[in-house]
Amino acid sequence: MSKKLCALLLLACLFGTSVAMAAPQPKEFKLGFITSLSGQFAAVGETQRKGTQLAVDQVNARGGLNMPWGKVKVSMLVKDDEAKLDVGVRRYRELVSAGIHAVVGTTWNPMAGAINEETK
């Protein structure tokens, strides 16, 4: 659990330094989460979702992320990739359209590779 919390905080730090000079200063950090909530990896995906939600809840209980302009609450947008590559890529695009600041989730190598290709 502490590894996920550290990763979330690292993303927040990177996010904070990359937008410190930008004009808009979001009042909410939108974290996209993609995992298999149905299909062959559903049990693993649900455990990952619960763990990540716990980390988000812990950060928010402390007032949110420390950004240069103040505290920012974290919200998590969850998408089910159905353990299908095409669905995972489509869900990633949906999260980007929703204005996420970062995406985490899938530990299934083929899915991670497909989403990584989409980010290029």
Buried (B, 14 or more C-beta within 10 A) or exposed (E): EEEBBEBBBEBBEEBBEEBEEEEEEBEEBBBBBBBBBBEEBBEBBBEBBEBBEEBBEBBBEEEBBBBEEEEBBBBBBBBBBBBBBEBBBBBBEBBEEEEBBBBBBBEBEEBBEBBEEEEE
